[in-house]
Amino acid sequence: MAALTQVFGRLLKAVLTLLAIAVLNFFLVHAAPGDPAVVLAGEAGAADEQMIAQLRARFGLDQPFHVQLWTYVSNVLTLDLGYSFRQGAPVLDLILDRLPATLLLTLSAFVISLTFGIALGVAASARVGKVSDSILTTFALLFYATPLYWAALMAVLVFSVQLGWLPGFGYETVGADYSGLARVLDILKHLILPAATLGLFFMAVYMRMTRASMLEVSQMDFVRTAKAKGLSGPVIRRRHILRNAILPVVTLAGLQAGQLIGGAVLTETVFAWPGIGRLMFESLAARDYNTILGVFLVSAAMVIFFNILTDVIYRLVDPRIGART
């Protein structure tokens, strides 16, 4: 019963947080300069006042601000994210169509960054003061300091344009009409560059955090006791040091999992990856308010979900947390 109460409390907080984010995003988006009716009228080649007034009336932009806000919040409560006047389709359909590509990219980048970051951090902590430790730490600092968009552009120039090893743009080969395993392999081939580029920055963060945490835990009394018992170095690092040092890394990974969505905007734009990050970029240029708000809301929901998932994983890694709560 206590566990159910806790889960219900977290879900209630998540819903209230999403509503607050929806209202805040509505204020911010509508405070930005530009009128979507003017953009649409200009694209139609009839940017006269009558045409603009008709478009504003059609999409409810002529209503008072508080009426627009109430209509939007009411629709969100029924999972209606509105209609995209720019693309002529419901916003929820547009997001659901693009969401699998974004999830594939972000989850792949997350797995790459976390796996290699922890592995390299453990390797660096086992070689403190040696040349290999300095090399790994330097590369981690270099990846951390490199702007994401620059790394993406350089990856395209080197591995796609110069070497021709990997495709530089798109989700799959246009016109190839692959199916089955061939299509899966083609998508994975297109995924390598954007996922690796997005994962490099976070891999450097996890590596430095793992290294620092491993060195801190290695100085604790229970590690000295394990050494006194005659346990080998690899066993001590794997069973005793890493298990305790991984806790702050899990916390950091959960907090930064949502940041992958923000990084996906740049990555999807550079690599022409058809995800919600690219959809948001296109919607910003077109002043498509409903689509922008929908992407913001779905992104916020994903961040909240990752935070709740982090709490669950944290309790699995350290059962003492569940006992205390």
C-alpha positions in Angstrom: 0.0 0.0 0.0 2.9 2.4 0.8 4.5 1.7 -2.5 1.2 2.3 -4.4 0.7 5.6 -2.5 4.2 6.6 -3.5 3.6 5.8 -7.1 0.3 7.6 -7.1 2.0 10.7 -5.6 4.7 10.7 -8.2 2.2 10.4 -11.0 0.1 13.2 -9.6 3.2 15.4 -9.3 4.1 14.5 -12.9 0.7 15.6 -14.2 0.7 18.9 -12.3 4.3 19.6 -13.5 3.2 18.9 -17.1 0.3 21.3 -16.8 2.5 24.0 -15.3 5.0 23.5 -18.2 2.2 23.7 -20.7 1.0 27.0 -19.4 4.6 28.4 -19.2 5.4 27.3 -22.7 2.1 28.9 -24.0 3.2 32.2 -22.5 6.8 32.0 -23.9 5.7 30.9 -27.4 3.1 33.6 -27.7 5.5 36.2 -26.4 7.9 35.6 -29.3 7.7 38.0 -32.2 6.0 36.9 -35.4 2.4 36.1 -36.5 1.7 32.7 -38.0 -1.2 34.2 -40.0 1.2 36.6 -41.7 3.6 33.7 -42.5 0.8 31.6 -44.0 -0.6 34.5 -46.0 2.8 35.4 -47.3 3.4 31.8 -48.5 0.1 31.9 -50.2 1.0 35.1 -52.0 -1.9 37.0 -50.6 -0.6 38.9 -47.6 -3.4 41.4 -47.5 -5.3 42.4 -44.3 -8.5 40.5 -45.3 -6.6 37.3 -45.9 -4.7 37.7 -42.6 -7.9 38.3 -40.7 -9.5 35.2 -42.1 -6.6 33.1 -41.2 -6.5 34.5 -37.6 -10.2 33.8 -37.2 -9.8 30.3 -38.7 -7.1 29.2 -36.2 -8.5 31.1 -33.2 -5.7 33.7 -33.1 -8.2 36.5 -33.0 -9.5 35.4 -29.6 -8.3 37.1 -26.4 -5.2 35.6 -24.9 -6.9 34.1 -21.8 -9.4 32.4 -24.1 -6.7 30.9 -26.2 -4.9 29.7 -23.0 -8.0 28.1 -21.6 -8.8 26.4 -24.9 -5.3 25.0 -25.1 -5.1 23.7 -21.5 -8.6 22.1 -21.9 -7.5 20.4 -25.0 -4.2 19.2 -23.4 -6.2 17.5 -20.6 -8.0 15.4 -23.3 -4.7 14.7 -25.1 -5.6 17.0 -27.9 -2.5 18.9 -28.9 -4.2 21.0 -31.5 -3.9 21.2 -35.3 -0.9 22.2 -37.3 -2.0 25.0 -39.7 1.4 24.8 -41.4 1.4 21.1 -42.2 -2.4 20.5 -42.3 -2.5 17.6 -39.8 -3.2 17.0 -36.1 -0.1 17.8 -34.0 -0.3 14.5 -32.1 -0.2 12.6 -35.4 2.8 14.5 -36.5 4.6 13.9 -33.2 3.8 10.2 -33.1 5.0 9.9 -36.7 8.4 11.4 -35.8 8.8 10.1 -32.2 10.1 6.6 -33.0 13.0 8.2 -34.9 13.9 10.4 -32.0 13.6 7.6 -29.5 15.8 5.4 -31.6 18.5 8.2 -31.8 18.4 9.3 -28.2 18.3 5.8 -26.7 21.1 4.6 -28.9 23.2 7.7 -28.0 22.3 7.1 -24.3 23.4 3.5 -24.4 26.6 4.3 -26.2 27.5 7.2 -23.9 26.7 5.3 -20.7 28.4 2.0 -21.7 31.6 3.5 -23.0 31.7 6.2 -20.4 31.6 3.8 -17.5 34.0 1.4 -19.1 36.6 4.1 -19.9 36.1 5.6 -16.4 36.8 2.2 -14.8 39.9 1.8 -17.0 41.2 5.2 -16.2 40.7 4.8 -12.4 42.7 1.5 -12.6 45.6 3.4 -14.2 45.8 6.6 -12.2 49.0 8.5 -12.8 49.9 6.5 -15.9 50.2 7.7 -19.5 47.0 5.8 -20.5 45.0 7.6 -17.7 46.3 11.0 -19.0 45.3 10.1 -22.6 41.8 9.0 -21.6 41.3 12.1 -19.5 42.5 14.4 -22.2 40.2 12.8 -24.8 37.3 13.1 -22.4 38.0 16.8 -21.9 38.3 17.3 -25.6 34.9 15.6 -26.3 33.3 17.6 -23.5 34.6 20.9 -24.9 33.7 20.3 -28.5 30.5 22.0 -29.7 27.9 19.4 -30.7 27.1 21.0 -34.1 30.8 21.2 -35.0 31.4 17.6 -34.2 28.4 16.6 -36.3 29.6 18.6 -39.3 33.1 17.2 -39.0 31.7 13.6 -38.7 29.8 14.2 -42.0 32.9 15.6 -43.8 35.3 12.9 -42.6 33.3 9.7 -42.6 30.7 10.4 -45.3 32.3 12.9 -47.7 36.0 12.1 -47.5 36.0 8.4 -46.6 32.6 7.4 -47.9 32.2 4.8 -45.1 28.8 5.9 -43.8 25.8 7.8 -45.1 25.8 11.4 -43.8 22.1 12.3 -44.0 18.6 10.8 -43.7 16.9 8.0 -41.8 17.3 5.4 -44.6 18.3 5.2 -48.3 15.7 7.0 -50.4 14.3 4.9 -53.2 16.0 1.7 -52.1 12.7 0.1 -51.0 14.5 -2.2 -48.5 12.4 -4.6 -46.4 13.0 -6.9 -43.5 16.5 -7.3 -42.3 18.0 -5.3 -45.1 15.9 -2.2 -44.1 16.9 -2.7 -40.4 20.6 -2.8 -41.4 20.2 0.3 -43.6 18.6 2.3 -40.8 21.4 1.2 -38.4 24.0 2.3 -40.9 22.4 5.7 -41.1 22.1 5.8 -37.3 25.8 5.4 -36.5 27.0 8.9 -37.2 24.2 10.8 -35.4 24.1 8.5 -32.4 27.9 8.5 -32.0 28.1 12.3 -32.3 25.3 12.8 -29.8 26.8 10.3 -27.4 30.4 11.6 -27.4 29.6 14.6 -25.2 27.7 12.6 -22.6 30.3 9.8 -22.7 33.0 12.2 -21.6 30.8 13.3 -18.7 30.1 9.8 -17.5 33.7 8.8 -17.9 35.0 11.6 -15.7 32.3 11.0 -13.1 33.0 7.3 -13.0 36.7 7.8 -12.6 36.3 10.3 -9.8 33.7 8.2 -8.0 35.8 5.0 -8.3 38.9 6.8 -6.8 36.8 8.1 -4.0 35.2 4.8 -3.1 38.6 3.0 -3.4 39.8 4.9 -0.3 37.0 3.6 1.9 37.4 1.1 4.8 35.4 -1.8 3.3 37.8 -1.7 0.2 40.8 -2.0 2.6 39.1 -4.9 4.3 38.5 -6.7 0.9 42.2 -6.2 0.1 43.2 -7.6 3.5 41.1 -10.7 2.7 43.3 -11.4 -0.3 40.7 -10.6 -3.1 42.2 -9.8 -6.4 42.2 -6.3 -7.9 39.6 -6.9 -10.7 37.2 -8.6 -8.2 37.5 -5.7 -5.8 36.9 -3.2 -8.5 33.9 -5.1 -10.0 32.1 -6.3 -6.9 32.9 -3.7 -4.3 34.1 -0.4 -5.8 32.1 -0.2 -9.0 28.8 -1.2 -7.4 29.1 1.7 -5.0 30.7 4.2 -7.4 28.0 3.7 -10.0 25.3 5.3 -7.9 26.2 9.0 -8.6 26.6 8.0 -12.3 23.1 6.6 -12.4 21.8 9.8 -10.9 23.6 12.0 -13.4 22.5 9.8 -16.3 18.9 10.1 -15.3 19.2 13.9 -15.0 21.0 14.2 -18.4 18.8 11.7 -20.2 16.3 14.6 -20.9 19.1 16.8 -22.2 19.5 14.3 -25.1 16.3 15.7 -26.5 17.8 19.1 -26.6 20.9 17.8 -28.2 18.8 15.9 -30.7 17.5 19.2 -32.1 21.0 20.1 -33.5 21.9 16.5 -34.4 18.7 15.8 -36.3 19.0 19.1 -38.1 22.6 18.5 -39.3 22.0 14.8 -40.2 18.5 15.4 -41.6 17.1 12.9 -39.1 13.3 12.9 -39.2 12.6 13.2 -35.5 10.7 15.6 -33.3 13.8 17.8 -32.9 13.8 18.6 -36.6 10.1 19.0 -36.5 10.4 21.6 -33.8 13.1 23.5 -35.8 10.9 23.5 -38.9 7.9 24.7 -36.8 9.9 27.5 -35.2 10.7 28.9 -38.7 7.1 28.6 -39.7 5.7 30.1 -36.5 3.6 26.9 -36.1 2.5 27.5 -32.5 0.6 24.4 -31.9 3.3 22.1 -33.1 6.0 23.9 -31.1 3.9 23.6 -28.0 3.1 19.9 -28.7 6.8 19.1 -29.1 7.7 21.0 -25.9 5.1 19.2 -23.9 6.1 15.7 -25.2 9.7 16.5 -24.5 8.9 17.5 -21.0 6.9 14.3 -20.5 9.9 12.3 -21.7 12.2 14.1 -19.2 9.8 13.4 -16.3 9.5 9.8 -17.4 13.3 9.4 -17.4 13.5 11.0 -13.9 10.9 8.5 -12.5 12.8 5.6 -14.3 16.0 6.8 -12.7 14.4 6.6 -9.2 13.3 3.0 -10.0 16.7 2.0 -11.2 18.4 3.7 -8.2 16.3 1.5 -5.9 17.3 -1.6 -7.8 21.0 -0.7 -7.6 20.8 0.3 -4.0 17.9 -1.5 -2.2 18.7 0.5 1.0 17.0 3.5 -0.6 13.7 1.6 -0.9 14.0 0.5 2.7 14.5 4.1 3.9 11.6 5.5 1.9 
